[in-house]
Amino acid sequence: MNPNDVPKKVIDQAIVGNNPALFLIVFTTGTEHHGFAITPEGAKAFYENLGTHITEYETRVRPIDTTGLAPQILSPIQKK
């Protein structure tokens, strides 16, 4: 699979929950919601991989400022 060939959507927000068997991740894009279930092992691997990429990005590009972000705050896309 070539990641460049996969259609892209901008994610406004991610909502995460879990039970003993699975993690549920819901991504919102505008007014659409896309839910995914992932095993605890898969969730941890995703978390570690994303963390590695964030660290590399902040080293190479700039620090990411998350000051003021909260789940109840709508992105500009959601406000439309």
C-alpha positions, 0 to 999 in steps of 0.5 A, a space after each residue: 500500500 502506498 500511503 500517498 494513494 489513500 484518500 485524505 480527510 482532515 480530522 477535527 477531533 478524536 474521541 477515545 473510549 475503551 472496554 476490557 476488550 477494545 479501544 474505540 476511536 471516533 474521528 470527526 471531520 466536519 459533521 461526519 463521524 468515523 468509528 474504529 475499534 482496535 485491540 489494546 495491543 494495536 492501540 498501544 502500537 499506534 500510540 507509540 508510533 504516533 508519539 515517535 512521529 510527533 517527536 520527530 516533527 517537533 524536532 524537525 519543524 516546530 513545537 506543537 502548542 496544544 494550549 487551550 485545546 479541549 474536547 468541547 471546543 469546535 474546530 473552524 470546520 465543525 463551526 460551519 
